[in-house]
Amino acid sequence: MSKTATELAATLERIKRELMNLGPMRPGSLSRQYRDPETKNRPFHQISYTYKGRGKSEYVRAENLAQIRRETANFKRFRKLVEQWVELSLKSSQMRVRNTGNQPG
């Protein structure tokens, strides 16, 4: 089902508002590691991410874990919203081209 130009514009505005309200973010995935993997003793958390083509890993202290989870969730939401924005912008552009291409010149 295709959206009208007005519906596309409204959805794009909603996406822009959501992007403005995301808050702090960072890329990466959190994982639990073990200093002794065989016995699963002494667990710790680590964040791994790629930035400017380089992989990075950092330890995450227990007191920062909730904050890092929020920031990585915000980044995932950011990526999803940008993908939707590009898709809807493309559809909007295609609709404009289609509508102007049918008029006699």
C-alpha positions in Angstrom: 0.0 0.0 0.0 1.5 3.3 -1.0 1.5 6.4 1.1 0.5 9.8 -0.2 2.9 12.7 -0.2 1.3 14.2 2.8 1.6 10.9 4.8 5.2 10.6 3.8 6.0 14.1 4.9 4.2 13.6 8.2 6.2 10.3 8.8 9.4 12.1 7.9 8.7 14.8 10.4 8.0 12.2 13.1 11.3 10.5 12.4 13.2 13.8 12.6 11.5 14.6 16.0 12.5 11.1 17.3 16.1 11.6 16.1 16.3 15.0 18.0 15.2 13.3 21.2 17.4 10.2 21.2 20.0 11.4 23.7 23.5 10.1 24.2 24.5 7.2 22.0 27.4 5.0 21.0 27.9 2.1 18.6 28.8 -1.3 19.9 27.7 -4.6 21.4 27.9 -5.5 25.0 29.0 -8.9 26.0 29.9 -10.8 29.2 33.4 -12.3 29.2 35.1 -14.4 31.8 38.7 -14.2 33.0 38.6 -17.9 33.4 36.3 -19.2 30.6 36.6 -22.9 31.5 35.0 -22.4 34.9 33.1 -19.2 34.1 34.7 -17.4 37.0 35.3 -13.7 37.4 32.9 -12.3 34.8 33.3 -8.8 33.3 31.5 -6.8 30.6 33.0 -5.5 27.5 31.8 -3.3 24.6 33.1 -4.0 21.1 32.5 -1.6 18.2 34.0 -0.4 14.9 34.8 3.3 14.4 36.5 4.7 11.3 37.2 1.2 10.1 39.0 0.1 13.3 37.7 -2.4 15.8 37.8 -1.4 19.4 37.0 -3.2 22.7 36.7 -1.6 26.1 36.0 -2.9 29.6 32.7 -1.6 31.1 32.5 -1.2 34.8 29.4 -2.6 36.5 28.3 0.9 37.6 28.3 2.1 33.9 26.6 -0.9 32.5 23.0 0.5 32.5 24.2 3.8 30.9 26.1 1.9 28.2 23.1 -0.3 27.5 20.9 2.8 27.0 23.5 4.5 24.7 23.9 1.4 22.5 20.1 1.0 22.3 19.9 4.7 21.3 22.5 4.1 18.6 20.6 1.1 17.2 17.4 3.2 17.2 19.3 6.0 15.4 20.5 3.6 12.7 16.9 2.3 12.2 15.4 5.7 12.0 18.0 6.9 9.5 17.3 3.9 7.4 13.6 4.7 7.4 14.3 8.3 6.6 16.3 7.4 3.6 13.7 4.9 2.4 10.9 7.4 2.8 12.9 10.2 1.2 13.6 8.0 -1.8 9.9 7.1 -2.1 9.0 10.8 -1.9 11.5 11.8 -4.5 10.2 9.0 -6.8 6.6 10.3 -6.4 7.7 13.8 -7.2 9.6 12.7 -10.3 6.6 10.6 -11.4 4.2 13.4 -10.9 6.2 16.0 -12.8 7.2 13.6 -15.6 3.5 13.1 -16.6 2.9 16.8 -17.3 3.3 18.1 -20.9 6.2 20.4 -21.3 
